Amino acid sequence: MGCQSHRLRTAGMTLALVCSVWPAAAKPPAANGLCQAYPASPHCVGRTVSCYACHTAPPSLNAYGTSVSGKLAEAGYTFTPREEETQFMALLPAALSSVEAVDSDADGVSNVDELLRGTMPGDAASNYTAVAPSNAWDPRFAYRRASVVFCGAPPTYDELQAVPEDPTAGRAAVQTLLDTCLASSFWRNEQLHRMADSRIRPQHAVGYDRGNEFSLGDYRFDYRLFSYVMSGDRDARDLLRATYHVDENGFRVDGAFNAPGVGGNLGEPLQPDKRAGMITTTWFLAIHTMFSPLPRTSAAQAYRAYLGQDIARSEGLLPVANEPRDVDYKGVRGRTCNVCHSTLDPLAYAFAAYEGINGPNTGTFRASRMADVRNGNGGNSTASIFGVNLDTDPLLAPQNHGVVGWASVAVADEAFARNVVFMLAEQALGRKPTAEDTLELLPLVTTFRTTHQYLAEAAVRDIVNTDAFGRP
């Protein structure tokens, strides 16, 4: 399967990474360059701005991209191929600066103000509207919303009337309500599960926790682990660090658990020292790695679900020098393909030693797995021959632990904290946060990492205190 047919499965459907849409002169480092110029932009805090900051659909430029491109041309840049992008990156900061005062998309807001507010300077439909003070946090609105979102039912009339109208006392009343709601079965076994759906991607025909005997439908452990980690006083970093599983009674169990099933393993047979929480469960590996020699889909889903960066949408592109190496002969080194794969393939290397669908070996670890595939394709059987050492390469396997090391780097990054806070905020608000919401939520990311030490329920309590949550 070559580059033109390589596919990533995302959001329940299959999207083709059609490499030909990228021009020979594509500049994936440009997104990182924009974030270096505007590190305080909401587009760049805990993430890397999408290519859509300058493009409508690559390679087509939007209004902002056209403005920047024009300044680069005035500076003498001739839009050379990617291999000669040093001049491009050298000229980019001045080009960005020179169009700051311009309103490229003619929406009444300058480019720099849009970037600092978290809207797109090349999209007139992406705008920011300040909220009048009179529409700020309303105690009774917040109480009712908290009751519905976290307890699963609206308050009674009498309960609502008892909520103080004073904002300080009203906030205290909502926090008291959360004491009950966050310990409820509705929050832990319904709302947290719905938050996990896009990360676990269950098969709707099977259903959750019904004694399913098929390994390709055994995602019960995934839901239980997600709910366990995200509730109580537990560290949310265990989403990617857990070496344990959670049984049907909701108790943590250390060690491996395996029971024969139809088509492979049920349970969690992987040895604890090779586990990285949600991204090494039997289900995750079976549904994403499947038969892939290089599990690009597994890496892409982990990057998307837990770091909030979707490569299929041109997000989080951070090219690595001398990549991709094309270790599985998919033709991804071509100029039109390496735009995405210079980020994606390095993310995928550590996953290659984990079995996807492979009968009784499904969901297990085998260090020689990718080397064996290489050998079957006529290459050499040792990993060192194709330049990838899954155990010791400091780039691919931090701390010499493969995916475990990958996860340790991921949870230490601000992107992980932002992703947890924003997925909780989206669940609380019932919609994606707007640009104005984002400006209010971003400080909570730092608090989540430092003051709260990654406790998800503490982040929830902060979110309900925001104007975004309590604003009618």
C-alpha distance (Angstrom), angle and dihedral (degrees) to the residues before:
residue distance angle dihedral
M1 . . .
G2 3.77 . .
C3 3.76 133.0 .
Q4 3.78 95.2 -87.5
S5 3.81 91.9 61.0
H6 3.78 99.9 36.4
R7 3.79 109.1 126.1
L8 3.75 138.1 -162.6
R9 3.79 119.6 -159.1
T10 3.79 111.5 -140.9
A11 3.81 137.1 161.6
G12 3.79 92.4 4.6
M13 3.77 96.5 -56.7
T14 3.77 137.9 76.8
L15 3.76 119.0 -102.6
A16 3.78 120.3 -170.5
L17 3.74 117.5 -133.6
V18 3.76 92.2 -142.4
C19 3.74 99.2 -167.7
S20 3.77 94.8 -164.9
V21 3.81 91.8 73.9
W22 3.79 88.9 75.1
P23 3.79 117.3 80.6
A24 3.76 122.8 -129.0
A25 3.80 88.1 -109.6
A26 3.82 95.4 54.1
K27 3.80 112.5 146.0
P28 3.81 110.4 -155.5
P29 3.85 92.2 171.6
A30 3.82 88.2 64.2
A31 3.81 91.5 83.6
N32 3.78 90.9 55.6
G33 3.81 89.1 45.6
L34 3.80 90.8 55.4
C35 3.79 90.2 50.8
Q36 3.80 90.6 50.0
A37 3.79 88.0 54.7
Y38 3.83 93.9 46.1
P39 3.83 107.6 24.8
A40 3.83 91.9 160.3
S41 3.80 93.0 57.3
P42 3.82 112.4 116.3
H43 3.81 85.2 -128.8
C44 3.81 89.0 64.6
V45 3.82 107.4 35.5
G46 3.78 105.6 105.3
R47 3.79 92.5 -10.8
T48 3.80 144.7 47.9
V49 3.79 118.0 -104.4
S50 3.78 116.9 -104.0
C51 3.79 121.6 -107.5
Y52 3.81 85.0 -115.2
A53 3.78 88.9 79.2
C54 3.81 85.6 82.9
H55 3.80 102.9 15.1
T56 3.78 135.6 62.7
A57 3.80 92.3 -160.2
P58 3.80 112.4 -17.9
P59 2.97 126.1 -72.7
S60 3.82 91.3 23.5
L61 3.80 113.2 87.9
N62 3.78 123.8 -135.9
A63 3.80 123.1 -142.2
Y64 3.81 94.0 -81.1
G65 3.79 93.2 45.6
T66 3.79 89.0 50.7
S67 3.81 90.9 52.5
V68 3.82 92.1 50.5
S69 3.79 92.3 43.3
G70 3.81 90.3 53.1
K71 3.80 91.7 54.1
L72 3.79 90.9 48.6
A73 3.80 89.4 52.6
E74 3.81 90.8 49.7
A75 3.81 88.1 53.5
G76 3.78 90.0 56.3
Y77 3.77 100.9 -100.2
T78 3.80 112.8 150.6
F79 3.84 99.6 -165.9
T80 3.76 97.4 -110.6
P81 3.81 125.0 -171.4
R82 3.76 119.9 -74.9
E83 3.80 93.2 -99.5
E84 3.81 87.8 66.8
E85 3.79 99.0 45.3
T86 3.82 97.9 123.7
Q87 3.79 91.2 96.4
F88 3.80 90.7 47.7
M89 3.82 93.0 55.0
A90 3.79 91.2 45.2
L91 3.81 92.4 54.1
L92 3.81 97.2 39.3
P93 3.85 99.7 82.5
A94 3.81 92.8 55.1
A95 3.81 91.4 45.5
L96 3.79 91.2 52.2
S97 3.78 91.8 47.3
S98 3.79 93.2 48.9
V99 3.82 93.2 58.9
E100 3.81 97.9 43.2
A101 3.80 94.1 104.2
V102 3.81 92.5 44.6
D103 3.80 120.4 99.6
S104 3.80 96.2 -143.9
D105 3.80 97.0 177.4
A106 3.83 94.1 41.1
D107 3.81 94.7 -127.4
G108 3.80 95.0 131.7
V109 3.83 96.5 -100.2
S110 3.81 125.5 97.9
N111 3.78 120.7 -117.3
V112 3.80 94.6 -111.4
D113 3.81 92.7 48.8
E114 3.79 90.2 51.5
L115 3.79 91.9 50.5
L116 3.79 92.0 49.3
R117 3.81 92.4 46.3
G118 3.78 94.0 48.2
T119 3.80 100.1 -110.8
M120 3.81 126.7 120.6
P121 3.81 115.2 -98.9
G122 3.79 91.6 -154.1
D123 3.80 97.7 51.0
A124 3.81 119.5 70.7
A125 3.81 89.8 -164.2
S126 3.80 90.1 61.0
N127 3.78 104.2 79.9
Y128 3.78 143.6 144.8
T129 3.77 126.1 -128.1
A130 3.79 118.6 -171.6
V131 3.81 114.4 -132.4
A132 3.78 118.3 -124.5
P133 3.82 114.3 -115.3
S134 3.81 90.9 -117.5
N135 3.81 88.6 66.8
A136 3.80 94.8 56.4
W137 3.84 127.8 118.8
D138 3.81 112.3 -28.5
P139 3.84 114.4 -162.4
R140 3.79 97.6 -148.0
F141 3.78 94.7 42.4
A142 3.82 89.8 49.9
Y143 3.81 91.6 47.1
R144 3.77 92.8 51.3
R145 3.80 92.8 45.9
A146 3.82 91.7 48.2
S147 3.79 91.3 49.8
V148 3.81 92.4 51.6
V149 3.81 96.6 42.1
F150 3.78 100.2 41.2
C151 3.83 104.7 23.9
G152 3.79 98.7 32.4
A153 3.81 98.2 -125.6
P154 3.81 137.2 68.9
P155 3.81 119.0 -108.7
T156 3.77 120.6 -101.5
Y157 3.78 119.6 -102.4
D158 3.80 91.4 -103.9
E159 3.81 92.5 48.6
L160 3.79 91.1 51.6
Q161 3.78 93.6 47.2
A162 3.79 89.4 52.6
V163 3.82 91.7 60.8
P164 3.84 108.8 105.1
E165 3.79 115.4 -117.1
D166 3.79 90.6 -143.0
P167 3.85 105.9 99.7
T168 3.81 94.7 -135.9
A169 3.79 94.3 49.9
G170 3.81 89.9 39.5
R171 3.79 91.8 55.6
A172 3.80 89.4 50.9
A173 3.82 89.6 52.5
V174 3.81 91.3 52.1
Q175 3.80 91.2 49.2
T176 3.80 90.0 51.9
L177 3.79 89.3 51.2
L178 3.81 89.2 52.6
D179 3.80 90.2 57.5
T180 3.80 86.3 68.9
C181 3.78 100.3 33.3
L182 3.80 98.8 50.4
A183 3.80 90.1 53.3
S184 3.80 92.3 48.8
S185 3.78 125.9 110.3
F186 3.81 88.2 -126.5
W187 3.81 93.0 62.7
R188 3.78 97.4 38.8
N189 3.80 100.0 39.6
E190 3.79 102.9 27.3
Q191 3.79 114.5 24.7
L192 3.80 96.1 35.2
H193 3.79 88.5 48.1
R194 3.79 91.5 52.4
M195 3.78 88.4 50.9
A196 3.80 88.0 52.6
D197 3.82 96.2 48.6
S198 3.82 97.0 90.2
R199 3.81 89.7 45.4
I200 3.80 96.3 47.9
R201 3.82 97.3 31.8
P202 3.81 98.6 -154.8
Q203 3.76 123.7 -158.1
H204 3.79 104.6 -110.9
A205 3.79 95.3 -149.7
V206 3.80 92.4 63.1
G207 3.78 103.8 46.3
Y208 3.76 130.7 -153.1
D209 3.83 125.2 -62.0
R210 3.81 98.6 -12.7
G211 3.77 99.5 136.2
N212 3.79 93.1 -93.0
E213 3.83 112.7 -174.7
F214 3.80 97.7 -160.5
S215 3.79 118.7 96.2
L216 3.81 89.7 -146.4
G217 3.78 90.1 62.9
D218 3.77 101.5 38.9
Y219 3.78 101.0 110.5
R220 3.81 94.6 132.5
F221 3.79 92.2 106.0
D222 3.80 90.2 53.5
Y223 3.81 94.3 55.7
R224 3.78 92.9 44.8
L225 3.80 93.0 49.3
F226 3.82 93.2 47.6
S227 3.81 92.7 49.8
Y228 3.81 92.6 44.7
V229 3.80 94.5 51.5
M230 3.81 94.9 44.1
S231 3.80 95.7 50.4
G232 3.78 136.0 66.8
D233 3.79 120.1 5.9
R234 3.80 95.6 -36.7
D235 3.79 127.6 131.9
A236 3.83 111.3 -106.4
R237 3.80 89.3 -147.6
D238 3.79 86.2 77.9
L239 3.80 86.2 78.5
L240 3.81 82.9 82.0
R241 3.80 100.5 19.4
A242 3.80 106.2 47.1
T243 3.81 113.3 126.2
Y244 3.81 90.2 -179.2
H245 3.79 137.3 68.1
V246 3.81 131.4 -138.2
D247 3.80 121.5 -122.8
E248 3.80 128.5 -138.8
N249 3.80 90.2 -89.4
G250 3.79 92.5 56.8
F251 3.79 96.3 -106.7
R252 3.79 125.1 137.3
V253 3.81 113.1 -113.6
D254 3.79 121.6 -168.2
G255 3.77 120.5 -150.1
A256 3.79 132.2 33.7
F257 3.79 127.3 -50.9
N258 3.76 123.6 -164.1
A259 3.79 133.9 172.3
P260 3.81 124.9 170.7
G261 3.77 114.7 -104.4
V262 3.76 138.7 173.8
G263 3.80 108.4 -73.0
G264 3.82 97.1 2.7
N265 3.77 143.6 -32.4
L266 3.75 128.6 -10.1
G267 3.78 118.8 -158.9
E268 3.79 123.6 17.8
P269 3.81 111.4 -52.4
L270 3.82 95.6 165.5
Q271 3.81 114.4 116.2
P272 3.83 110.9 -109.0
D273 3.81 96.3 -119.0
K274 3.82 90.0 61.5
R275 3.80 96.4 48.1
A276 3.78 125.9 109.2
G277 3.78 102.4 179.8
M278 3.80 116.7 -111.7
I279 3.81 95.9 5.1
T280 3.81 97.4 60.5
T281 3.80 102.2 43.0
T282 3.79 116.5 126.4
W283 3.80 90.3 -111.8
F284 3.81 94.6 49.3
L285 3.79 92.1 50.8
A286 3.80 94.2 43.3
I287 3.80 96.3 48.6
H288 3.81 97.5 40.6
T289 3.80 108.0 27.3
M290 3.81 95.2 35.4
F291 3.83 102.9 152.4
S292 3.81 98.6 -25.0
P293 3.81 116.2 136.3
L294 3.80 89.3 -153.8
P295 3.84 107.8 31.4
R296 3.78 99.0 -142.4
T297 3.80 91.2 154.3
S298 3.82 91.5 54.5
A299 3.79 91.7 51.5
A300 3.81 92.5 44.0
Q301 3.81 92.3 50.9
A302 3.82 92.3 47.8
Y303 3.82 90.0 49.1
R304 3.80 91.2 47.2
A305 3.80 99.8 42.1
Y306 3.79 100.6 41.2
L307 3.81 105.3 23.9
G308 3.80 97.4 34.3
Q309 3.81 95.3 -125.6
D310 3.81 119.2 126.4
I311 3.79 111.3 -164.2
A312 3.81 90.3 -170.6
R313 3.82 85.9 64.8
S314 3.80 94.0 46.3
E315 3.80 92.3 -103.1
G316 3.79 127.0 141.6
L317 3.79 96.5 13.3
L318 3.81 106.6 169.7
P319 3.81 105.7 160.9
V320 3.80 118.2 -145.4
A321 3.80 119.0 -142.9
N322 3.80 115.5 -102.0
E323 3.78 92.1 12.1
P324 2.94 143.9 168.7
R325 3.80 99.2 42.3
D326 3.82 93.9 -175.5
V327 3.78 93.5 -134.5
D328 3.81 93.0 172.9
Y329 3.81 99.3 44.2
K330 3.81 98.1 -111.8
G331 3.79 95.8 139.4
V332 3.79 94.1 -115.8
R333 3.81 95.9 141.0
G334 3.77 91.8 78.6
R335 3.79 115.4 116.8
T336 3.79 93.3 -111.9
C337 3.82 93.3 47.9
N338 3.78 104.6 42.9
V339 3.81 91.8 68.7
C340 3.80 89.3 83.6
H341 3.77 101.4 18.6
S342 3.81 94.9 57.9
T343 3.80 84.6 69.9
L344 3.81 100.8 29.8
D345 3.80 101.0 48.3
P346 3.84 96.3 53.6
L347 3.80 87.5 50.7
A348 3.80 89.5 53.0
Y349 3.80 102.6 48.6
A350 3.80 96.6 83.2
F351 3.82 91.1 52.7
A352 3.80 92.9 57.2
A353 3.80 95.0 86.9
Y354 3.81 92.4 59.6
E355 3.78 118.2 90.6
G356 3.76 118.4 -125.5
I357 3.81 115.1 -172.6
N358 3.78 107.8 -6.9
G359 3.80 110.8 135.6
P360 3.81 112.2 -110.2
N361 3.82 89.8 0.1
T362 3.82 94.0 59.5
G363 3.78 111.0 133.7
T364 3.79 96.3 12.1
F365 3.80 134.4 120.0
R366 3.81 124.1 -109.8
A367 3.79 116.4 170.4
S368 3.81 93.9 -156.6
R369 3.79 95.6 49.4
M370 3.80 99.5 107.2
A371 3.78 92.9 37.9
D372 3.80 89.2 54.1
V373 3.79 90.5 52.2
R374 3.79 89.9 49.4
N375 3.79 89.9 51.7
G376 3.79 91.0 50.2
N377 3.79 88.4 56.3
G378 3.80 91.3 55.1
G379 3.78 97.9 -93.0
N380 3.76 131.3 112.8
S381 3.80 120.9 -68.0
T382 3.80 97.0 -134.5
A383 3.77 122.0 86.7
S384 3.79 93.3 -139.2
I385 3.80 91.9 64.8
F386 3.78 93.6 67.4
G387 3.79 93.7 41.9
V388 3.80 99.5 -105.0
N389 3.79 122.7 112.1
L390 3.77 105.8 -176.7
D391 3.80 93.3 -162.1
T392 3.79 106.6 42.6
D393 3.80 112.1 19.8
P394 3.84 103.2 118.3
L395 3.79 92.0 -148.0
L396 3.77 98.5 46.8
A397 3.80 100.9 31.4
P398 3.82 111.8 28.5
Q399 3.80 112.9 -161.2
N400 3.81 88.6 11.2
H401 3.79 93.1 -85.1
G402 3.80 105.3 112.0
V403 3.80 111.0 -145.3
V404 3.80 88.9 2.5
G405 3.79 88.0 60.8
W406 3.81 90.5 43.0
A407 3.79 88.1 55.6
S408 3.81 93.6 46.5
V409 3.79 89.7 57.1
A410 3.82 91.6 44.5
V411 3.82 97.1 53.5
A412 3.80 91.5 47.1
D413 3.79 90.7 56.8
E414 3.79 121.5 92.4
A415 3.79 87.9 -126.5
F416 3.79 91.1 71.2
A417 3.81 93.2 51.7
R418 3.80 91.8 46.4
N419 3.77 91.3 49.9
V420 3.82 93.3 52.3
V421 3.81 93.6 46.7
F422 3.80 93.4 46.6
M423 3.80 95.6 46.0
L424 3.82 88.2 52.2
A425 3.80 89.5 47.2
E426 3.80 92.4 49.7
Q427 3.80 90.1 51.7
A428 3.81 91.3 47.3
L429 3.81 94.7 47.6
G430 3.78 95.9 39.5
R431 3.81 89.8 -130.6
K432 3.76 141.4 54.7
P433 3.82 112.5 -74.8
T434 3.80 114.6 -99.5
A435 3.80 123.5 -131.4
E436 3.80 91.3 -93.6
D437 3.82 90.8 47.4
T438 3.79 89.4 51.3
L439 3.80 92.9 56.2
E440 3.80 88.6 55.0
L441 3.80 95.2 43.4
L442 3.80 99.0 47.9
P443 3.83 95.0 76.1
L444 3.81 87.6 55.9
V445 3.80 88.9 64.1
T446 3.80 91.3 64.3
T447 3.80 91.4 44.6
F448 3.81 89.9 50.0
R449 3.80 91.0 54.2
T450 3.78 99.1 41.9
T451 3.80 115.4 21.3
H452 3.81 97.3 28.8
Q453 3.80 97.4 35.7
Y454 3.81 92.6 -139.0
L455 3.82 98.6 -52.2
A456 3.81 105.7 155.5
E457 3.79 95.2 -157.1
A458 3.81 90.2 54.4
A459 3.81 88.0 55.0
V460 3.81 89.5 51.2
R461 3.80 90.4 54.8
D462 3.80 90.0 52.1
I463 3.80 92.1 48.1
V464 3.82 94.0 54.8
N465 3.81 88.7 54.2
T466 3.80 92.6 58.5
D467 3.79 123.1 99.5
A468 3.80 86.9 -124.4
F469 3.80 89.6 66.2
G470 3.81 99.5 37.0
R471 3.80 98.5 39.7
P472 3.84 114.4 107.0
